[in-house]
Amino acid sequence: MKGIKITYYVTTAIVTAMMLLSAFGMLFMNEMSSQTFRDLGYPDYLAYPLGVAKILGLAAIWTGYSRSLKEWAYAGFFFNALIALSAHIHTNDGNWPIASLFILLLLTSYFCWKKIYAQP
Protein backbone atom coordinates (compact mmCIF):
# COMPACT_ATOMS: atom_id res chain seq x y z
CA MET A 1 0.00 0.00 0.00
CA LYS A 2 2.89 2.36 0.73
CA GLY A 3 4.20 1.96 -2.83
CA ILE A 4 0.78 2.79 -4.26
CA LYS A 5 0.58 5.96 -2.14
CA ILE A 6 4.05 7.04 -3.24
CA THR A 7 3.15 6.36 -6.87
CA TYR A 8 -0.07 8.32 -6.43
CA TYR A 9 1.65 11.37 -4.98
CA VAL A 10 4.53 11.35 -7.48
CA THR A 11 2.30 10.97 -10.55
CA THR A 12 -0.20 13.49 -9.21
CA ALA A 13 2.61 15.98 -8.57
CA ILE A 14 3.89 15.57 -12.14
CA VAL A 15 0.35 15.92 -13.53
CA THR A 16 -0.04 19.05 -11.41
CA ALA A 17 3.20 20.55 -12.72
CA MET A 18 2.19 19.84 -16.32
CA MET A 19 -1.29 21.33 -15.81
CA LEU A 20 0.08 24.42 -14.06
CA LEU A 21 2.55 25.06 -16.87
CA SER A 22 -0.23 24.62 -19.41
CA ALA A 23 -2.66 26.83 -17.50
CA PHE A 24 -0.02 29.52 -17.01
CA GLY A 25 0.65 29.55 -20.75
CA MET A 26 -3.05 29.85 -21.48
CA LEU A 27 -3.81 32.55 -18.94
CA PHE A 28 -0.76 34.68 -19.60
CA MET A 29 -0.64 33.94 -23.29
CA ASN A 30 2.21 35.49 -25.16
CA GLU A 31 2.42 35.48 -28.93
CA MET A 32 4.24 32.15 -29.09
CA SER A 33 1.70 30.23 -27.01
CA SER A 34 -1.12 32.03 -28.80
CA GLN A 35 0.27 30.91 -32.15
CA THR A 36 0.63 27.33 -30.91
CA PHE A 37 -3.01 27.34 -29.85
CA ARG A 38 -4.05 28.58 -33.31
CA ASP A 39 -1.77 26.05 -35.03
CA LEU A 40 -3.62 23.28 -33.24
CA GLY A 41 -6.87 24.62 -34.67
CA TYR A 42 -8.31 26.31 -31.59
CA PRO A 43 -9.44 29.94 -31.26
CA ASP A 44 -7.54 32.06 -28.76
CA TYR A 45 -10.58 32.88 -26.65
CA LEU A 46 -10.94 29.24 -25.50
CA ALA A 47 -7.55 29.36 -23.81
CA TYR A 48 -8.64 31.52 -20.88
CA PRO A 49 -11.58 29.43 -19.65
CA LEU A 50 -9.55 26.26 -20.24
CA GLY A 51 -6.68 27.67 -18.15
CA VAL A 52 -9.08 28.50 -15.31
CA ALA A 53 -10.71 25.06 -15.58
CA LYS A 54 -7.30 23.40 -15.25
CA ILE A 55 -6.56 25.29 -12.05
CA LEU A 56 -10.00 24.46 -10.63
CA GLY A 57 -9.50 20.81 -11.58
CA LEU A 58 -6.20 20.72 -9.72
CA ALA A 59 -7.90 22.22 -6.69
CA ALA A 60 -10.57 19.52 -6.86
CA ILE A 61 -7.96 16.77 -7.04
CA TRP A 62 -5.74 18.03 -4.23
CA THR A 63 -8.37 19.19 -1.75
CA GLY A 64 -10.45 16.03 -1.85
CA TYR A 65 -13.46 18.20 -1.02
CA SER A 66 -15.79 15.90 -2.93
CA ARG A 67 -15.21 12.46 -4.36
CA SER A 68 -17.56 13.24 -7.26
CA LEU A 69 -15.81 16.51 -8.00
CA LYS A 70 -12.46 14.72 -8.00
CA GLU A 71 -13.84 12.13 -10.45
CA TRP A 72 -15.05 14.94 -12.74
CA ALA A 73 -11.68 16.67 -12.56
CA TYR A 74 -9.89 13.49 -13.59
CA ALA A 75 -12.42 12.97 -16.40
CA GLY A 76 -11.98 16.56 -17.60
CA PHE A 77 -8.20 16.23 -17.64
CA PHE A 78 -8.49 12.91 -19.49
CA PHE A 79 -10.75 14.31 -22.21
CA ASN A 80 -8.58 17.42 -22.50
CA ALA A 81 -5.53 15.21 -22.97
CA LEU A 82 -7.27 13.04 -25.58
CA ILE A 83 -8.25 16.14 -27.54
CA ALA A 84 -4.70 17.48 -27.23
CA LEU A 85 -3.27 14.15 -28.39
CA SER A 86 -5.62 14.14 -31.36
CA ALA A 87 -4.72 17.74 -32.26
CA HIS A 88 -0.98 17.06 -32.04
CA ILE A 89 -1.29 13.95 -34.21
CA HIS A 90 -3.54 15.75 -36.70
CA THR A 91 -1.21 18.73 -37.07
CA ASN A 92 1.87 16.48 -37.07
CA ASP A 93 3.77 18.92 -34.85
CA GLY A 94 5.76 16.21 -33.05
CA ASN A 95 4.34 16.93 -29.59
CA TRP A 96 2.11 13.87 -29.34
CA PRO A 97 4.51 12.00 -27.00
CA ILE A 98 4.01 14.66 -24.31
CA ALA A 99 0.23 14.26 -24.51
CA SER A 100 0.63 10.47 -24.41
CA LEU A 101 2.89 10.69 -21.37
CA PHE A 102 0.39 12.97 -19.65
CA ILE A 103 -2.41 10.44 -20.26
CA LEU A 104 -0.27 7.64 -18.82
CA LEU A 105 0.59 9.69 -15.72
CA LEU A 106 -3.01 10.81 -15.27
CA LEU A 107 -4.37 7.26 -15.50
CA THR A 108 -1.72 6.03 -13.07
CA SER A 109 -2.64 8.78 -10.60
CA TYR A 110 -6.34 8.04 -10.99
CA PHE A 111 -6.11 4.27 -10.56
CA CYS A 112 -3.75 4.60 -7.58
CA TRP A 113 -6.22 7.01 -5.97
CA LYS A 114 -9.07 4.54 -6.61
CA LYS A 115 -7.04 1.73 -5.05
CA ILE A 116 -6.20 3.84 -2.00
CA TYR A 117 -9.83 4.97 -1.66
CA ALA A 118 -11.11 1.37 -1.86
CA GLN A 119 -9.05 0.36 1.19
CA PRO A 120 -10.86 0.44 4.55
C-alpha positions as CSV (number, residue, x, y, z in Angstrom):
1,M,0.0,0.0,0.0
2,K,2.9,2.4,0.7
3,G,4.2,2.0,-2.8
4,I,0.8,2.8,-4.3
5,K,0.6,6.0,-2.1
6,I,4.1,7.0,-3.2
7,T,3.2,6.4,-6.9
8,Y,-0.1,8.3,-6.4
9,Y,1.7,11.4,-5.0
10,V,4.5,11.3,-7.5
11,T,2.3,11.0,-10.5
12,T,-0.2,13.5,-9.2
13,A,2.6,16.0,-8.6
14,I,3.9,15.6,-12.1
15,V,0.4,15.9,-13.5
16,T,0.0,19.1,-11.4
17,A,3.2,20.5,-12.7
18,M,2.2,19.8,-16.3
19,M,-1.3,21.3,-15.8
20,L,0.1,24.4,-14.1
21,L,2.5,25.1,-16.9
22,S,-0.2,24.6,-19.4
23,A,-2.7,26.8,-17.5
24,F,0.0,29.5,-17.0
25,G,0.7,29.6,-20.7
26,M,-3.1,29.8,-21.5
27,L,-3.8,32.5,-18.9
28,F,-0.8,34.7,-19.6
29,M,-0.6,33.9,-23.3
30,N,2.2,35.5,-25.2
31,E,2.4,35.5,-28.9
32,M,4.2,32.1,-29.1
33,S,1.7,30.2,-27.0
34,S,-1.1,32.0,-28.8
35,Q,0.3,30.9,-32.2
36,T,0.6,27.3,-30.9
37,F,-3.0,27.3,-29.9
38,R,-4.0,28.6,-33.3
39,D,-1.8,26.0,-35.0
40,L,-3.6,23.3,-33.2
41,G,-6.9,24.6,-34.7
42,Y,-8.3,26.3,-31.6
43,P,-9.4,29.9,-31.3
44,D,-7.5,32.1,-28.8
45,Y,-10.6,32.9,-26.6
46,L,-10.9,29.2,-25.5
47,A,-7.6,29.4,-23.8
48,Y,-8.6,31.5,-20.9
49,P,-11.6,29.4,-19.7
50,L,-9.5,26.3,-20.2
51,G,-6.7,27.7,-18.1
52,V,-9.1,28.5,-15.3
53,A,-10.7,25.1,-15.6
54,K,-7.3,23.4,-15.2
55,I,-6.6,25.3,-12.0
56,L,-10.0,24.5,-10.6
57,G,-9.5,20.8,-11.6
58,L,-6.2,20.7,-9.7
59,A,-7.9,22.2,-6.7
60,A,-10.6,19.5,-6.9
61,I,-8.0,16.8,-7.0
62,W,-5.7,18.0,-4.2
63,T,-8.4,19.2,-1.8
64,G,-10.5,16.0,-1.8
65,Y,-13.5,18.2,-1.0
66,S,-15.8,15.9,-2.9
67,R,-15.2,12.5,-4.4
68,S,-17.6,13.2,-7.3
69,L,-15.8,16.5,-8.0
70,K,-12.5,14.7,-8.0
71,E,-13.8,12.1,-10.5
72,W,-15.1,14.9,-12.7
73,A,-11.7,16.7,-12.6
74,Y,-9.9,13.5,-13.6
75,A,-12.4,13.0,-16.4
76,G,-12.0,16.6,-17.6
77,F,-8.2,16.2,-17.6
78,F,-8.5,12.9,-19.5
79,F,-10.8,14.3,-22.2
80,N,-8.6,17.4,-22.5
81,A,-5.5,15.2,-23.0
82,L,-7.3,13.0,-25.6
83,I,-8.2,16.1,-27.5
84,A,-4.7,17.5,-27.2
85,L,-3.3,14.2,-28.4
86,S,-5.6,14.1,-31.4
87,A,-4.7,17.7,-32.3
88,H,-1.0,17.1,-32.0
89,I,-1.3,14.0,-34.2
90,H,-3.5,15.8,-36.7
91,T,-1.2,18.7,-37.1
92,N,1.9,16.5,-37.1
93,D,3.8,18.9,-34.8
94,G,5.8,16.2,-33.1
95,N,4.3,16.9,-29.6
96,W,2.1,13.9,-29.3
97,P,4.5,12.0,-27.0
98,I,4.0,14.7,-24.3
99,A,0.2,14.3,-24.5
100,S,0.6,10.5,-24.4
101,L,2.9,10.7,-21.4
102,F,0.4,13.0,-19.6
103,I,-2.4,10.4,-20.3
104,L,-0.3,7.6,-18.8
105,L,0.6,9.7,-15.7
106,L,-3.0,10.8,-15.3
107,L,-4.4,7.3,-15.5
108,T,-1.7,6.0,-13.1
109,S,-2.6,8.8,-10.6
110,Y,-6.3,8.0,-11.0
111,F,-6.1,4.3,-10.6
112,C,-3.8,4.6,-7.6
113,W,-6.2,7.0,-6.0
114,K,-9.1,4.5,-6.6
115,K,-7.0,1.7,-5.1
116,I,-6.2,3.8,-2.0
117,Y,-9.8,5.0,-1.7
118,A,-11.1,1.4,-1.9
119,Q,-9.1,0.4,1.2
120,P,-10.9,0.4,4.6
